[in-house]
Amino acid sequence: MQSGFRAGHGCTSATLKVLNDILTAIDKKQYCAAVFIDLAKAFDSVNHHILIGRLNSLGFSNDCLAWFTNYFSDRVQCVKSEGLLSGPLAVSMAVRQGSILGPTLFSVYINDVALAAGESLIHLYTDDTILYTSGPSLDTVLTTLQTSFNAIQLSFRGLQLLLNTSKNKCMLFNRSLPAPARLSSITTLDGSDLEYVDNYKYLGVCLDCKLSFQTHIKHLQSKVKSRIGFLFRNKPSF
């Protein structure tokens, strides 16, 4: 499922959909495992030729395709440091993150990645992706997740998007089922094992492996205390 920059969708609806799926699995006394996927320089890695092909497959007219081709052509960038400006450097890839079109074009670019999820569920929110699956057998769950993760990686590679391996994490959601002595590793295509974590911040919400939300509550309490402290220290100014 793709939620980024769609009418009626946002971080809240995306998070609620994922949480509902995970809680449903927990209520059924099933294991649920997830991979949180982080891409390296995602917006900067968009291939213009592939993106135009995506737009063409969606039925954009020739005039629109010509407009977008022109939009991506002859772009340059400069770097300014300590008052010195570099010479122009041609930009042959990327969509501008600060532009109006950039996020929407990126969502179009990666939308078909979801088709590779196979028996797992996937939720895409621009460059934040979660891949997850559930079932009564932990071994089956992890095998299915690994198979889907392999396919997703190949799909991203086809788009010339690379994983930021150190930031990709696994989590096993479980409240009452027997905890395994050792979890089977989920690995990248390059052979790196992903780290299992008990907490992960997804779309602004601190998820924990039992979905108790204690970590998120403590995070909010800390923010509130900080804001109250600021108001107290500066109350003479109000």
C-alpha positions as CSV (number, residue, x, y, z in Angstrom):
1,M,0.0,0.0,0.0
2,Q,1.2,3.5,-0.8
3,S,0.1,6.4,1.4
4,G,2.6,9.2,0.6
5,F,1.0,12.3,-0.9
6,R,-2.4,10.8,-1.5
7,A,-5.6,12.7,-0.7
8,G,-7.1,11.4,2.5
9,H,-3.9,9.6,3.5
10,G,-1.1,10.7,5.8
11,C,1.3,9.6,8.5
12,T,-1.7,9.0,10.9
13,S,-3.7,6.7,8.5
14,A,-0.5,4.9,7.4
15,T,0.5,4.2,11.0
16,L,-3.0,3.1,12.0
17,K,-3.2,0.7,9.0
18,V,0.1,-1.0,10.0
19,L,-0.8,-1.1,13.7
20,N,-4.2,-2.6,13.0
21,D,-2.6,-5.4,10.9
22,I,0.0,-6.1,13.7
23,L,-2.6,-6.0,16.5
24,T,-4.9,-8.3,14.6
25,A,-2.1,-10.9,14.3
26,I,-1.3,-10.5,18.0
27,D,-5.0,-11.0,18.9
28,K,-5.0,-14.2,16.9
29,K,-2.0,-15.5,18.9
30,Q,0.3,-15.2,15.9
31,Y,3.9,-14.0,15.6
32,C,4.4,-10.9,13.5
33,A,7.8,-9.9,12.1
34,A,8.7,-6.7,10.3
35,V,11.6,-5.2,8.4
36,F,11.9,-1.4,8.5
37,I,13.5,-0.4,5.2
38,D,15.6,2.7,4.8
39,L,16.9,3.8,1.5
40,A,20.2,5.7,1.0
41,K,19.8,9.1,-0.7
42,A,16.4,8.0,-2.1
43,F,15.3,11.2,-3.7
44,D,18.8,11.9,-5.1
45,S,18.9,8.5,-6.8
46,V,15.8,8.7,-9.0
47,N,16.7,7.8,-12.6
48,H,14.9,10.2,-15.0
49,H,14.6,7.7,-17.8
50,I,13.0,5.1,-15.6
51,L,10.6,7.7,-14.1
52,I,9.5,8.9,-17.6
53,G,8.8,5.2,-18.4
54,R,6.7,5.0,-15.2
55,L,4.7,8.0,-16.2
56,N,4.2,6.6,-19.7
57,S,2.9,3.3,-18.3
58,L,0.3,5.3,-16.3
59,G,-1.1,6.7,-19.5
60,F,0.4,10.2,-19.5
61,S,0.0,11.9,-22.8
62,N,3.0,12.5,-25.2
63,D,2.7,16.2,-24.4
64,C,3.0,15.6,-20.7
65,L,5.9,13.2,-21.2
66,A,7.7,15.8,-23.3
67,W,7.0,18.4,-20.6
68,F,8.5,16.2,-17.9
69,T,11.5,15.3,-20.1
70,N,12.1,19.0,-20.6
71,Y,11.6,19.6,-16.8
72,F,14.4,17.1,-16.0
73,S,16.8,18.3,-18.8
74,D,19.7,20.7,-18.5
75,R,19.6,21.0,-14.7
76,V,22.7,22.1,-12.9
77,Q,23.7,22.6,-9.3
78,C,26.3,24.6,-7.4
79,V,27.8,24.5,-4.0
80,K,28.4,27.6,-1.9
81,S,30.9,27.3,1.0
82,E,32.4,30.2,3.0
83,G,31.2,32.7,0.5
84,L,32.7,30.8,-2.5
85,L,30.5,29.4,-5.2
86,S,31.5,26.4,-7.2
87,G,31.1,26.1,-10.9
88,P,27.9,24.5,-12.3
89,L,27.6,20.7,-12.2
90,A,25.2,18.8,-14.5
91,V,22.4,16.9,-12.6
92,S,21.4,13.8,-14.4
93,M,19.4,12.2,-11.6
94,A,17.2,13.1,-8.6
95,V,13.9,14.8,-8.0
96,R,14.1,17.9,-5.9
97,Q,12.9,17.3,-2.3
98,G,11.9,20.9,-1.8
99,S,9.8,21.1,-5.0
100,I,6.1,20.7,-5.2
101,L,6.3,17.8,-7.7
102,G,9.3,16.0,-6.1
103,P,7.5,13.9,-3.5
104,T,4.7,12.9,-5.8
105,L,7.1,11.9,-8.5
106,F,9.0,9.8,-6.1
107,S,5.8,8.1,-5.0
108,V,5.1,7.3,-8.6
109,Y,8.7,6.0,-9.1
110,I,8.5,3.4,-6.3
111,N,4.8,2.5,-6.4
112,D,5.3,-0.8,-8.2
113,V,7.7,-2.0,-5.6
114,A,4.7,-3.1,-3.6
115,L,4.0,-5.8,-6.2
116,A,7.1,-7.6,-5.2
117,A,5.9,-8.2,-1.6
118,G,4.5,-11.6,-2.3
119,E,2.9,-13.2,0.7
120,S,4.0,-10.3,3.0
121,L,2.3,-7.0,3.5
122,I,4.1,-3.8,2.7
123,H,3.4,-0.1,3.3
124,L,5.2,2.6,1.5
125,Y,5.2,6.2,2.7
126,T,7.6,8.1,0.3
127,D,11.0,6.7,1.4
128,D,9.8,5.0,4.6
129,T,8.9,1.4,4.0
130,I,7.8,-1.4,6.3
131,L,7.5,-5.0,5.2
132,Y,5.7,-7.4,7.6
133,T,4.0,-10.8,7.8
134,S,2.4,-12.9,10.5
135,G,1.5,-16.5,11.2
136,P,1.3,-19.2,14.0
137,S,4.8,-20.6,13.1
138,L,7.7,-18.3,13.7
139,D,10.0,-20.2,11.3
140,T,7.4,-19.9,8.5
141,V,7.0,-16.2,9.3
142,L,10.7,-15.4,9.1
143,T,11.1,-17.5,5.9
144,T,8.3,-15.7,4.2
145,L,9.6,-12.3,5.4
146,Q,13.1,-13.2,4.0
147,T,11.7,-14.2,0.6
148,S,9.7,-11.0,0.4
149,F,12.6,-8.9,1.5
150,N,14.8,-10.5,-1.2
151,A,12.2,-9.6,-3.9
152,I,11.8,-6.1,-2.5
153,Q,15.5,-5.5,-2.6
154,L,15.7,-6.7,-6.3
155,S,12.8,-4.3,-7.1
156,F,14.6,-1.4,-5.5
157,R,17.8,-2.3,-7.3
158,G,15.9,-2.2,-10.6
159,L,15.1,1.4,-9.8
160,Q,18.8,2.1,-8.9
161,L,17.8,2.6,-5.2
162,L,20.1,1.2,-2.6
163,L,19.5,0.2,1.0
164,N,21.1,2.1,3.9
165,T,22.0,-1.2,5.5
166,S,22.9,0.1,8.9
167,K,19.5,1.7,9.3
168,N,17.4,-1.3,8.2
169,K,16.0,-3.1,11.2
170,C,13.9,-6.1,12.1
171,M,11.4,-6.4,14.9
172,L,9.4,-9.4,16.2
173,F,6.0,-8.3,17.7
174,N,4.9,-10.7,20.4
175,R,3.0,-10.3,23.6
176,S,2.2,-13.8,24.9
177,L,3.7,-16.4,22.7
178,P,6.9,-18.3,23.8
179,A,10.0,-16.1,23.1
180,P,12.5,-17.9,20.9
181,A,16.0,-18.5,22.3
182,R,17.5,-17.3,19.1
183,L,15.9,-15.6,16.1
184,S,16.9,-16.6,12.5
185,S,18.7,-13.7,10.8
186,I,17.1,-11.6,8.1
187,T,19.8,-10.8,5.6
188,T,20.3,-8.4,2.7
189,L,21.3,-9.6,-0.8
190,D,24.8,-8.6,0.1
191,G,24.9,-11.0,3.0
192,S,24.6,-8.5,5.9
193,D,22.4,-9.5,8.8
194,L,19.8,-7.0,9.9
195,E,19.7,-6.1,13.6
196,Y,16.7,-7.1,15.6
197,V,15.5,-4.2,17.8
198,D,12.9,-3.8,20.5
199,N,12.0,-0.2,19.6
200,Y,11.8,1.7,16.3
201,K,10.5,5.1,15.4
202,Y,8.1,4.7,12.5
203,L,6.5,7.8,11.0
204,G,6.9,9.7,14.2
205,V,5.6,6.9,16.5
206,C,7.9,4.9,18.8
207,L,6.9,1.3,18.3
208,D,8.0,-1.4,20.8
209,C,7.9,-5.1,20.3
210,K,4.9,-5.6,22.6
211,L,3.0,-2.5,21.3
212,S,2.7,-1.2,24.8
213,F,3.6,2.3,23.6
214,Q,5.5,2.9,26.8
215,T,8.5,4.2,24.8
216,H,6.3,6.6,22.9
217,I,4.6,7.8,26.0
218,K,8.0,8.5,27.7
219,H,9.1,10.3,24.5
220,L,6.0,12.5,24.6
221,Q,6.4,13.2,28.3
222,S,10.0,14.3,27.7
223,K,8.9,16.7,25.0
224,V,6.1,18.1,27.1
225,K,8.4,18.6,30.1
226,S,10.9,20.4,27.8
227,R,8.2,22.8,26.5
228,I,6.8,23.5,29.9
229,G,10.3,24.2,31.2
230,F,10.7,26.7,28.3
231,L,7.5,28.4,29.1
232,F,8.3,28.6,32.8
233,R,11.8,30.0,32.2
234,N,10.4,32.6,29.8
235,K,7.1,33.5,31.5
236,P,8.2,37.1,32.2
237,S,8.3,37.6,28.4
238,F,4.7,36.7,27.9
